[in-house]
């Protein structure tokens, strides 16, 4: 086949860098603190085909969203949203089991 082997091949997205992983961990911690890890993971996974459009939507809404985020942070989030492996890593972080806190007021059965 020769030249046709790579004719329609889509390049693999890069693995998230350590800085991007740290940003995703911070985001996952904030989501978990609000008790929304399950719904956030479901939403992120179900909207996977339109993540590119979401990143472009952030570009369009940058003047409004810029009030809440710095421009550099917004650029980082847009780049992460377009990277499938970074999104998969975020979902993995959201689906991790958090250590269960034992309730001391509840009596255990013998």
Phi, psi and omega per residue, in radians:
X1 nan -0.616 3.019
X2 1.086 -1.862 -3.025
X3 -1.233 -0.319 -3.093
X4 -1.447 -0.149 -3.137
X5 -1.069 -0.666 -3.080
X6 -1.927 0.184 -3.033
X7 -1.086 -0.752 -3.067
X8 -2.068 0.383 -3.100
X9 -1.393 2.280 3.101
X10 -1.635 2.261 -3.109
X11 -1.167 2.558 3.099
X12 -1.245 2.457 3.079
X13 -1.231 2.668 -3.125
X14 -1.274 2.729 3.035
X15 -1.182 2.575 3.103
X16 -1.106 2.417 3.117
X17 -1.272 2.904 3.096
X18 -1.008 -0.635 3.107
X19 -1.169 -0.697 3.109
X20 -1.184 -0.668 3.093
X21 -1.091 -0.706 3.119
X22 -1.123 -0.725 3.104
X23 -1.086 -0.731 3.118
X24 -1.176 -0.644 3.092
X25 -1.118 -0.744 3.108
X26 -1.081 -0.732 3.115
X27 -1.118 -0.752 3.134
X28 -1.114 -0.671 3.113
X29 -1.119 -0.733 3.122
X30 -1.123 -0.707 3.132
X31 -1.175 -0.753 3.129
X32 -1.124 -0.638 -3.138
X33 -1.090 -0.505 3.120
X34 -1.559 -0.006 3.112
X35 1.252 0.498 -3.074
X36 -2.053 0.428 -3.073
X37 -1.107 -0.772 -3.078
X38 -1.153 -0.826 -3.115
X39 -1.203 -0.597 3.103
X40 -1.172 -0.746 3.111
X41 -1.103 -0.741 3.116
X42 -1.079 -0.787 -3.120
X43 -1.127 -0.783 -3.124
X44 -1.114 -0.744 -3.136
X45 -1.213 -0.669 -3.077
X46 -1.318 -0.351 3.136
X47 -1.791 0.299 -3.095
X48 -0.945 -0.714 -3.113
X49 -1.138 -0.338 -3.070
X50 -1.966 0.361 3.123
X51 -1.112 -0.613 3.091
X52 -1.086 -0.714 3.092
X53 -1.159 -0.624 3.102
X54 -1.111 -0.694 3.102
X55 -1.138 -0.683 3.093
X56 -1.205 -0.583 3.060
X57 -1.124 -0.657 3.062
X58 -1.110 -0.634 3.091
X59 -1.072 -0.743 -3.124
X60 -1.207 -0.668 -3.089
X61 -1.583 0.171 -3.079
X62 -0.943 -0.714 3.118
X63 -1.078 -0.620 3.134
X64 -1.380 -0.783 -3.110
X65 -1.262 -0.402 3.124
X66 -1.071 -0.305 3.086
X67 -1.188 -0.585 -3.060
X68 -1.666 -0.490 -3.093
X69 -2.165 2.678 3.007
X70 -1.302 2.772 -3.102
X71 -1.104 -0.681 3.137
X72 -1.127 -0.745 3.137
X73 -1.132 -0.677 3.121
X74 -1.128 -0.703 3.090
X75 -1.096 -0.690 3.117
X76 -1.110 -0.775 3.140
X77 -1.132 -0.656 3.104
X78 -1.121 -0.757 3.130
X79 -1.117 -0.679 3.120
X80 -1.181 -0.638 -3.121
X81 -1.155 -0.523 3.131
X82 -1.458 -0.237 -3.100
X83 -1.666 1.969 -3.100
X84 -1.080 -0.652 -3.116
X85 -1.223 -0.590 3.090
X86 -1.196 -0.693 3.112
X87 -1.152 -0.707 3.103
X88 -1.102 -0.657 3.102
X89 -1.146 -0.690 3.097
X90 -1.095 -0.782 3.125
X91 -1.091 -0.690 3.100
X92 -1.071 -0.740 3.103
X93 -1.127 -0.690 -3.118
X94 -1.231 -0.520 -3.113
X95 -1.510 -0.109 3.114
X96 -1.096 2.507 3.085
X97 -1.317 2.230 3.060
X98 -1.451 2.599 -3.138
X99 -1.074 2.226 -3.095
X100 -1.265 2.334 3.089
X101 -1.565 2.269 -3.116
X102 -1.448 2.267 3.123
X103 -1.484 2.052 -3.090
X104 -1.369 -0.290 -3.127
X105 -1.399 -0.280 -3.092
X106 -1.550 2.255 3.113
X107 -1.438 2.383 3.132
X108 -1.627 2.597 3.084
X109 -1.272 2.577 3.121
X110 -1.254 nan nan
